[in-house]
Amino acid sequence: MTVPRISASSYSNTAPLIWSFLYGQNHGKVEIILDTAPARSAELLARDRVDAALVPVIAYQYIENVRLIPDVCVGAQERVRSVCLVTKGADLSEVNSVSLDISSKTSVVLTKLIFREFIGVEPQWRDELPDVDTMLRTSDCALIIGDPALAIDETKYRKFDLVEIWRRYTGLGFVFAMWMTRKESSKIDFAAARDEGVGRIGEIASNYVSEIPLGRTEMETYLSKNISYSVAVSMREGMEEYFKLSEKHKLIPANKSLAFI
């Protein structure tokens, strides 16, 4: 029997979703491909190189014949901390240019929606490698995602949490990534894998202490309180609103209705 192949990004906030496949009850039952860029997982899924992938949600609108695996996600209801806009002190209404970390297209589209729909300005967009110092040499603002966002020096830079902004204007939560497949069903129980990983958050947080300058307790709080791994009602509604606004601002070709396995 062929071993299923799956793909996911290797940020700390995905660790509870993939822990089971690396160390737990699902170890050896799948072949897992990890990459620092979430967009890479979307590419592998679109090319049928994997059976399922943890994919930025915007990719759902572009990958043909793709289905969502229900309830399991990387999202946030109030504050995400690891997806942010950064300036040297300016308010977002004063921003004329934005450097974008394009490794997650979901966050890029969310950034453009925030400026266009909520702030009412259209800055100049620049694609850049995710280094905040370099990005802010050429732009007024930088989009930083993942673990580098957790390490932003807030005594040096002003940080704006994208989920806090989204919730302020919509009252809704946000989903950044979900497991997706191009098959009609999945033999993998991603919800059970999530539950096993969530039960190991303390251990996972300890593993990142040397890599991310938060401290173990704060890292555990980030993974258990800021990040949501199940799709609450406000988060699903937030995803639907996100797609609706993305179509309105012509950031997706059309708003494809949600389809699940």
Buried (B, 14 or more C-beta within 10 A) or exposed (E): EEEBBBBBBBBBBBBBBBBBBEBBEBEEBBBBBBBEBBBBBBBBBBEEEBBBBBBBBBBBBEBEEBBBBBBBBBBBBBBBBBBBBBBEEEEBEEBEBBBBBBBBBBBBBBBBBBBBBBBEEEBEBEEBEBBBEEBBEEBBBBBBBBBBBBBBEEEEBBBBBBBBBBBEEBEBBBBBBBBBBBBEEBEBBBBBBBBBBBEBBEEBBEBBBEEBEBEEEBBBBBBBEBBBBBBBEBBBBBBBBBBEBBBEBEBBEEBBEBEEB
